[in-house]
Amino acid sequence: MTMRTAFAAVAITAWLAPTTGNASPINYNITISGGAHECGDFRPLNVPCDAVVTGSMIVDSEGATFAEQLLAFSLQAAPELTFTLADTRWAGANNTLQFDESGALTGFSLPLIFYRPDTGPVPLTQYAVRLRADAQGGSYYFDGRGDSRSYNRCTGCVAISVSEPGVSWMLIPAVALTLVMAGRRRQLRVQTG
């Protein structure tokens, strides 16, 4: 194998490595927007009925249990209220993450996430989120637990996407090294003797 072939192999391997399969853990973005909205007489924390809600989750498809698969979770339901992994209640088998054969997250169901006022800045009432993502667009339900007329909900509104850094960090040094070596090519001299 020549030096040029070796560097080309390193560059191709570095480029393909991050895209082959889905090495765990993976950071996913959650976006709640669009779909069909239904709202109660009041809005939890005055959040508009059709507000765009964003968050993220880090999952590991290689985990054996749900707790080993969901490593981090954050969802900003209101400017002053962000649900985190510490706010989740993992009781029951209703909490699920679905993966395809390559390990990519294809859907999830988090049916009950509580926010308790003694754990943060929001006073008085307890808030809850129910969140599901699937091929039909999933659903989102945000309510003020102290008042049955205070809720925001939507269907067909939940999207998940891989949080990508943009450029593969391995590709940059591999390409740079290939270019440097190509510029330093030495001509072979044939000696006769």
HELIX and SHEET records of a PDB file:
HELIX    1   1 MET A    3  LEU A   16  1                                  14    
HELIX    2   2 PRO A   44  ASN A   46  5                                   3    
HELIX    3   3 PHE A   66  GLN A   69  1                                   4    
HELIX    4   4 LEU A   85  ASP A   87  5                                   3    
HELIX    5   5 PRO A  117  THR A  119  5                                   3    
HELIX    6   6 LEU A  171  GLY A  183  1                                  13    
SHEET    1   A 5 LEU A  81  THR A  84  0                                        
SHEET    2   A 5 LEU A  70  ALA A  78 -1                                        
SHEET    3   A 5 VAL A  53  VAL A  59 -1                                        
SHEET    4   A 5 ILE A  26  ILE A  32 -1                                        
SHEET    5   A 5 VAL A 158  VAL A 162 -1                                        
SHEET    1   B 6 ALA A  36  CYS A  39  0                                        
SHEET    2   B 6 TYR A 151  THR A 155 -1                                        
SHEET    3   B 6 SER A 139  GLY A 144 -1                                        
SHEET    4   B 6 TYR A 127  ALA A 133 -1                                        
SHEET    5   B 6 LEU A 105  TYR A 115 -1                                        
SHEET    6   B 6 THR A  96  PHE A  99 -1                                        
END                                                                             
